[in-house]
Amino acid sequence: MNYCTLNISQEKRRVNKMKNCLVVADPNKCIGCRTCEAACGIAHSGGDFFNTNVSKINFNPRLNVIKTAKVSAPVQCRQCEDAPCGKACPVNAISNENGYVSVNKDVCVGCKICMLACPFGAIELASQYRDGEVVDQKGLKMSEEGNPTVNGKGRVVANKCDLCQDRDGGPACIEVCPTKSLKLVTYDDNNNIVEKKDDDEREVS
């Protein structure tokens, strides 16, 4: 375990004692290289990414790097305490437990309402995989016996940052960022950062 991984693990243990934590990016350091995006996709691929047929890999990053002429930064879930996406979900597939917002993909119906409700644009739809295969969507076509059958379309579900909860080293995006523009903070830490930035801007103006 290298120094970077050790630090992330220690930081993860610290923030898990709090109700909420999130990954924040410093746009002044981000170079838009999308290394974080690639690391996220690999961390959630569910298999040996480099030794498996590409068509059988679940490569769906849970963050997206946005680049403009002046700034670049990843867009990812803010782990809202009072999550609008969870409130909007008609089937209660989204909940805030253990300090982060999670999606129950077995319950999600891919209706896109959470995407519209998220104020940060941090949710997308992605194909659901099981055992290396895209899960078929059922329920839109009935068999002669009256049972839901495969309609020829892959099942899609809400896809968002889960802070790499199942990864020992913490969020993969933080570990690989070459400019250290990403960090894991508590909700209180983030509020303090925002308040300091507002104060600095007021002093300049």
PALUMLUM-76256 format. One line per 2 residues: number of its first residue (from 1); their letters; for each residue x, y, z of C-alpha. Coordinates in pm, 1 decimal, decimal comma, padded with zeros to 6 digits. Layout:
BEGIN
NUM> a> X/Y/Z ~ ... $
***
This chain:
BEGIN
1> mn> 00000,0/00000,0/00000,0 ~ 00152,0/00329,1/-00105,2 $
3> yc> 00146,8/00657,6/00085,2 ~ -00140,2/00797,7/-00123,1 $
5> tl> -00365,2/00496,5/-00058,6 ~ -00285,3/00502,8/00312,8 $
7> ni> -00379,2/00868,4/00336,4 ~ -00707,2/00810,9/00154,9 $
9> sq> -00794,7/00519,1/00384,7 ~ -00727,1/00731,7/00692,0 $
11> ek> -00933,6/01015,1/00549,6 ~ -01215,1/00774,2/00464,0 $
13> rr> -01227,5/00643,4/00821,0 ~ -01239,6/01000,4/00950,0 $
15> vn> -01528,9/01113,9/00731,5 ~ -01727,3/00792,6/00783,4 $
17> km> -01769,1/00901,7/01143,7 ~ -01970,1/01194,0/01010,8 $
19> kn> -02317,9/01176,4/00867,1 ~ -02221,6/01293,4/00518,4 $
21> cl> -01909,9/01317,0/00306,8 ~ -01841,4/01396,8/-00054,1 $
23> vv> -01566,0/01433,4/-00310,2 ~ -01488,9/01790,8/-00410,5 $
25> ad> -01271,0/01917,6/-00693,0 ~ -01047,8/02221,7/-00710,2 $
27> pn> -01103,0/02360,0/-01063,2 ~ -00780,1/02558,2/-01030,8 $
29> kc> -00586,1/02230,8/-01018,8 ~ -00795,4/02012,6/-01250,9 $
31> ig> -00641,3/01974,6/-01598,0 ~ -00932,7/01784,9/-01751,1 $
33> cr> -00729,0/01470,0/-01818,9 ~ -01023,7/01240,6/-01729,6 $
35> tc> -00798,2/01002,7/-01537,2 ~ -01052,8/01012,3/-01254,3 $
37> ea> -01327,4/00915,3/-01497,6 ~ -01130,8/00614,2/-01621,6 $
39> ac> -01042,2/00504,3/-01267,6 ~ -01407,0/00527,7/-01161,7 $
41> gi> -01520,6/00312,1/-01452,8 ~ -01256,7/00049,3/-01379,6 $
43> ah> -01330,1/00047,6/-01005,1 ~ -01696,0/-00027,8/-01074,8 $
45> sg> -01643,7/-00265,3/-01367,5 ~ -01707,8/-00570,6/-01152,4 $
47> gd> -01430,7/-00783,6/-01298,7 ~ -01078,1/-00810,2/-01431,1 $
49> ff> -01091,7/-00508,4/-01658,2 ~ -00771,4/-00578,6/-01849,3 $
51> nt> -00824,1/-00950,4/-01909,4 ~ -01190,1/-00967,5/-02008,6 $
53> nv> -01379,7/-00930,1/-02334,8 ~ -01458,2/-00557,2/-02365,8 $
55> sk> -01820,2/-00630,4/-02457,9 ~ -01867,5/-00799,7/-02122,0 $
57> in> -01730,2/-00515,3/-01913,1 ~ -01956,8/-00284,0/-01719,0 $
59> fn> -01766,1/00038,4/-01789,2 ~ -01989,5/00318,3/-01664,8 $
61> pr> -01800,9/00595,8/-01480,1 ~ -02003,2/00758,3/-01204,3 $
63> ln> -01858,4/01102,9/-01269,0 ~ -01811,4/01307,9/-01581,7 $
65> vi> -01538,6/01561,9/-01648,1 ~ -01670,7/01886,4/-01792,5 $
67> kt> -01428,9/02110,1/-01982,6 ~ -01480,7/02468,6/-02091,1 $
69> ak> -01244,5/02726,3/-02236,2 ~ -01150,6/02849,3/-01889,1 $
71> vs> -01208,8/02565,8/-01643,2 ~ -01247,0/02190,9/-01610,0 $
73> ap> -01374,3/01972,6/-01326,3 ~ -01560,0/01647,7/-01270,6 $
75> vq> -01933,4/01657,6/-01206,7 ~ -02032,2/01409,0/-00938,4 $
77> cr> -02288,3/01348,3/-00666,8 ~ -02286,2/01589,1/-00371,3 $
79> qc> -02438,5/01325,2/-00139,1 ~ -02714,8/01567,3/-00035,5 $
81> ed> -02851,6/01513,2/00313,4 ~ -03201,3/01593,8/00191,9 $
83> ap> -03151,0/01440,1/-00152,5 ~ -03393,6/01575,9/-00417,4 $
85> cg> -03336,0/01265,8/-00629,7 ~ -03453,0/01040,5/-00346,2 $
87> ka> -03761,1/01253,4/-00286,9 ~ -03850,0/01246,0/-00655,9 $
89> cp> -03800,0/00871,5/-00710,2 ~ -04145,8/00715,9/-00759,0 $
91> vn> -04034,1/00368,2/-00650,1 ~ -03811,6/00464,9/-00353,5 $
93> ai> -03500,4/00323,0/-00518,1 ~ -03278,5/00605,9/-00387,9 $
95> sn> -03195,9/00651,9/-00020,9 ~ -02944,6/00828,8/00200,2 $
97> en> -02797,9/00572,1/00436,7 ~ -02465,6/00561,2/00618,6 $
99> gy> -02380,7/00910,8/00500,3 ~ -02410,7/00866,0/00124,4 $
101> vs> -02687,6/00850,8/-00133,4 ~ -02730,5/00505,4/-00285,4 $
103> vn> -02938,3/00354,2/-00564,8 ~ -03106,0/00015,8/-00534,5 $
105> kd> -03059,5/-00098,1/-00892,8 ~ -03293,1/-00393,1/-00848,7 $
107> vc> -03575,8/-00150,8/-00770,1 ~ -03488,2/00133,7/-01012,2 $
109> vg> -03710,3/00147,6/-01322,2 ~ -03493,5/00389,1/-01523,3 $
111> ck> -03761,9/00657,5/-01544,4 ~ -03508,9/00949,5/-01545,9 $
113> ic> -03701,5/01149,7/-01285,0 ~ -03398,4/01153,9/-01054,6 $
115> ml> -03189,5/01299,1/-01337,0 ~ -03431,5/01587,7/-01367,0 $
117> ac> -03444,5/01638,3/-00989,7 ~ -03066,6/01647,8/-00933,2 $
119> pf> -02955,2/02014,9/-00919,0 ~ -02596,9/01918,1/-01007,4 $
121> ga> -02658,6/01695,4/-01309,4 ~ -02476,1/01415,5/-01128,8 $
123> ie> -02700,7/01122,6/-01226,0 ~ -02708,2/00939,8/-01557,2 $
125> la> -02866,7/00620,7/-01683,8 ~ -02639,6/00324,8/-01750,3 $
127> sq> -02686,0/-00033,3/-01862,8 ~ -02717,6/-00284,8/-01581,4 $
129> yr> -02485,0/-00583,9/-01596,9 ~ -02503,6/-00921,1/-01428,5 $
131> dg> -02243,8/-01196,5/-01473,3 ~ -02081,9/-01002,7/-01757,7 $
133> ev> -02402,4/-00961,9/-01957,5 ~ -02638,7/-00669,0/-02001,4 $
135> vd> -02959,8/-00735,9/-01810,5 ~ -03266,4/-00745,5/-02035,7 $
137> qk> -03553,7/-00511,4/-01962,8 ~ -03876,4/-00694,1/-01886,5 $
139> gl> -04232,2/-00582,3/-01839,8 ~ -04313,1/-00397,0/-02163,9 $
141> km> -04410,1/-00706,4/-02361,7 ~ -04626,5/-00997,9/-02245,9 $
143> se> -04599,3/-01363,5/-02341,3 ~ -04898,8/-01570,4/-02446,2 $
145> eg> -04916,6/-01690,5/-02085,5 ~ -04941,2/-01330,1/-01965,5 $
147> np> -04590,7/-01309,1/-01818,4 ~ -04340,2/-01023,4/-01871,8 $
149> tv> -04085,4/-01115,0/-02137,7 ~ -03767,4/-00967,6/-02281,5 $
151> ng> -03845,8/-00675,5/-02509,7 ~ -03510,6/-00672,6/-02684,8 $
153> kg> -03377,9/-00374,3/-02491,3 ~ -03111,5/-00366,5/-02221,6 $
155> rv> -03217,5/-00259,0/-01875,3 ~ -03092,5/00087,3/-01771,3 $
157> va> -03075,0/00220,1/-01417,2 ~ -02965,0/00534,5/-01235,8 $
159> nk> -02586,9/00560,5/-01208,3 ~ -02412,4/00794,2/-00959,6 $
161> cd> -02113,8/00826,5/-00727,7 ~ -02119,4/00590,7/-00429,9 $
163> lc> -01785,5/00706,3/-00283,5 ~ -01639,9/00364,4/-00374,4 $
165> qd> -01791,4/00219,8/-00057,8 ~ -01673,3/-00131,1/-00144,5 $
167> rd> -01317,0/-00025,2/-00221,2 ~ -01055,6/-00052,1/00054,7 $
169> gg> -00856,8/00246,5/-00070,2 ~ -01154,3/00482,1/-00076,1 $
171> pa> -01262,1/00677,4/-00387,3 ~ -01053,5/00567,4/-00686,3 $
173> ci> -01076,8/00910,6/-00846,0 ~ -00889,8/01071,8/-00556,7 $
175> ev> -00614,4/00813,9/-00560,7 ~ -00528,5/00855,5/-00928,8 $
177> cp> -00568,3/01230,6/-00978,1 ~ -00224,4/01349,1/-01100,6 $
179> tk> -00270,8/01705,1/-00974,6 ~ -00438,8/01616,9/-00641,6 $
181> sl> -00736,7/01832,6/-00733,0 ~ -00983,8/01590,2/-00571,5 $
183> kl> -01031,2/01534,3/-00201,5 ~ -01277,4/01369,9/00034,6 $
185> vt> -01437,8/01610,5/00280,0 ~ -01718,4/01611,8/00532,5 $
187> yd> -02028,3/01814,0/00465,9 ~ -01918,8/02064,9/00731,3 $
189> dn> -01574,7/02093,8/00569,6 ~ -01736,8/02168,4/00235,0 $
191> nn> -01960,9/02435,6/00382,6 ~ -01655,7/02601,4/00539,0 $
193> iv> -01476,2/02597,6/00202,8 ~ -01775,1/02762,2/00033,3 $
195> ek> -01806,4/03025,2/00307,6 ~ -01434,2/03108,7/00286,4 $
197> kd> -01456,7/03145,9/-00090,8 ~ -01756,2/03378,8/-00054,6 $
199> dd> -01567,3/03587,4/00202,1 ~ -01261,8/03608,6/-00023,7 $
201> er> -01474,7/03720,3/-00319,3 ~ -01642,4/03988,1/-00109,1 $
203> ev> -01302,9/04120,4/00001,2 ~ -01184,9/04141,4/-00360,1 $
205> s> -01498,3/04324,8/-00471,3 $
***
